[in-house]
């Protein structure tokens, strides 16, 4: 069954560490009730991605971690990472696999229209010159 809606709410937030700002993300979901909420800089390791499932009972998650636990010896904490939270009433969501640690994507259908959402985090790298 596809999602139908006359208005569809998208949101985006650089959460600067989802663990320390989980209450804010939960409040955002409660107050705005976005159908799709893109998060950047989640700062989660792959082994901790499941934390996103504890933020709100009405949301599923899709995520990509940019850090591995071995990186903690270099930076002190996880870095980067993106996630897309989808309200559970958004139907036919499909994770789109990519080879990038900087983006996650999913598709879903609303009013017979297939939609692709791509959440990208591209920090500035001072080592790159153009």
VEXDREN-2710 file (C-alpha; in Angstrom, 1 decimal):
% VEXDREN-2710
k/r/px/py/pz
1/UNK/0.0/0.0/0.0
2/UNK/1.4/3.4/-0.9
3/UNK/1.4/6.5/1.2
4/UNK/-1.1/9.2/0.3
5/UNK/-1.0/12.8/1.5
6/UNK/-2.1/16.2/0.5
7/UNK/0.9/17.6/2.4
8/UNK/4.2/15.9/3.0
9/UNK/6.7/17.2/5.6
10/UNK/10.4/16.8/5.0
11/UNK/13.0/17.9/7.6
12/UNK/16.8/18.1/7.8
13/UNK/19.0/18.5/10.8
14/UNK/22.8/18.5/11.4
15/UNK/22.5/16.9/14.8
16/UNK/26.1/17.3/15.8
17/UNK/26.0/13.9/17.5
18/UNK/22.6/12.2/17.7
19/UNK/23.3/10.5/21.1
20/UNK/23.8/13.8/22.9
21/UNK/20.9/15.5/21.0
22/UNK/18.5/12.6/21.0
23/UNK/15.9/14.4/23.1
24/UNK/15.9/17.3/20.6
25/UNK/15.4/14.9/17.7
26/UNK/12.5/13.2/19.6
27/UNK/10.9/16.6/20.3
28/UNK/11.3/17.6/16.7
29/UNK/9.5/14.4/15.6
30/UNK/6.8/15.0/18.2
31/UNK/6.2/18.6/17.3
32/UNK/6.6/18.8/13.6
33/UNK/5.7/15.1/12.8
34/UNK/7.9/15.1/9.6
35/UNK/7.2/12.2/7.3
36/UNK/11.0/12.2/6.4
37/UNK/13.7/13.6/8.7
38/UNK/17.3/13.6/7.3
39/UNK/20.1/13.7/9.9
40/UNK/23.7/14.6/9.3
41/UNK/26.7/14.2/11.6
42/UNK/25.1/11.4/13.6
43/UNK/28.5/10.4/15.0
44/UNK/27.6/6.7/15.3
45/UNK/29.8/3.7/14.7
46/UNK/28.2/1.0/12.6
47/UNK/27.9/-1.2/15.8
48/UNK/25.8/1.6/17.4
49/UNK/23.4/2.4/14.5
50/UNK/20.6/0.6/16.3
51/UNK/20.5/3.6/18.7
52/UNK/18.5/5.5/16.0
53/UNK/15.7/3.0/16.6
54/UNK/15.3/4.2/20.2
55/UNK/14.7/7.8/19.3
56/UNK/11.0/7.5/18.5
57/UNK/8.5/4.6/18.3
58/UNK/6.8/6.1/15.3
59/UNK/9.9/6.2/13.1
60/UNK/12.0/3.7/11.2
61/UNK/15.6/4.5/10.3
62/UNK/18.1/4.0/7.4
63/UNK/21.7/5.0/8.1
64/UNK/25.3/5.0/7.0
65/UNK/28.1/5.4/9.4
66/UNK/31.2/7.2/8.2
67/UNK/33.4/5.9/11.1
68/UNK/34.6/2.5/12.3
69/UNK/35.6/1.7/15.9
70/UNK/39.2/1.7/14.8
71/UNK/38.9/5.4/14.0
72/UNK/38.3/6.4/17.6
73/UNK/42.0/6.2/18.3
74/UNK/42.6/8.9/15.8
75/UNK/39.6/11.3/16.4
76/UNK/38.4/10.5/20.0
77/UNK/34.8/9.9/18.8
78/UNK/32.8/8.8/15.8
79/UNK/32.4/11.4/13.1
80/UNK/30.2/12.1/10.1
81/UNK/27.4/9.7/9.5
82/UNK/23.9/10.3/7.9
83/UNK/20.5/8.9/8.6
84/UNK/17.0/9.2/7.3
85/UNK/14.1/8.7/9.8
86/UNK/10.8/7.8/8.2
87/UNK/7.5/7.9/9.9
88/UNK/6.1/4.3/10.1
89/UNK/3.0/5.4/8.1
90/UNK/5.2/6.1/5.1
91/UNK/4.8/2.9/3.0
92/UNK/7.0/1.1/0.5
93/UNK/10.3/2.6/1.6
94/UNK/13.3/1.0/0.1
95/UNK/16.9/1.6/1.1
96/UNK/19.1/2.4/-1.8
97/UNK/22.6/0.9/-1.5
98/UNK/25.5/3.1/-2.5
99/UNK/29.3/2.8/-2.1
100/UNK/29.5/6.1/-0.3
101/UNK/30.0/6.7/3.4
102/UNK/28.8/10.3/2.9
103/UNK/25.2/9.6/1.8
104/UNK/22.2/7.4/2.4
105/UNK/19.2/7.2/0.1
106/UNK/15.8/5.7/0.0
107/UNK/12.7/5.6/-2.3
108/UNK/9.1/5.6/-1.4
109/UNK/5.8/6.2/-3.2
110/UNK/3.3/9.0/-2.5
111/UNK/0.1/9.5/-4.6
112/UNK/1.5/7.1/-7.3
113/UNK/4.7/9.1/-7.5
114/UNK/8.0/7.4/-6.8
115/UNK/10.3/9.7/-4.8
116/UNK/14.0/9.4/-4.2
117/UNK/15.4/11.0/-1.0
118/UNK/19.2/11.4/-0.8
119/UNK/20.7/12.7/2.4
120/UNK/24.3/13.9/1.9
121/UNK/26.9/15.2/4.3
122/UNK/30.0/16.7/2.6
123/UNK/32.3/18.4/5.1
124/UNK/34.9/20.8/3.8
125/UNK/38.3/19.2/3.3
126/UNK/41.1/21.9/3.5
127/UNK/43.5/19.4/1.8
128/UNK/41.6/19.5/-1.5
129/UNK/42.3/22.4/-3.9
130/UNK/40.4/23.1/-7.1
END
